[in-house]
Amino acid sequence: MRVNNSETINTAEVGLFDRTGDHIRISSDPETIALLLSGEPIDEPIAGSGPFVMNTAEEIRQAKIDYQSGKMGKISRAHTA
């Protein structure tokens, strides 16, 4: 997938949009699934590993420990009839 003629964004990679402009152009294969998020910039550093995105490598390490020890709660699936 490419956004605004960027380099290719591969599976499980993050692409960041420029803060200027009023549109985006996405080119991809028909099978591509993408998640687009927007919001006000917070101008903080970004560190990521697996499903975790934090500000520092130390925060990532702690998030993994918290997850593995069950401190992040459990996901339950609601069943409807």
Secondary structure, 3 states (H helix, E strand, C coil): CEECCCCCCCCCCCCCCCCCCCCCCEECCCCCCCCCCCCCCCCCCCEEECCEEECCHHHHHHHHHHHHCCCCCCCCCCCCC
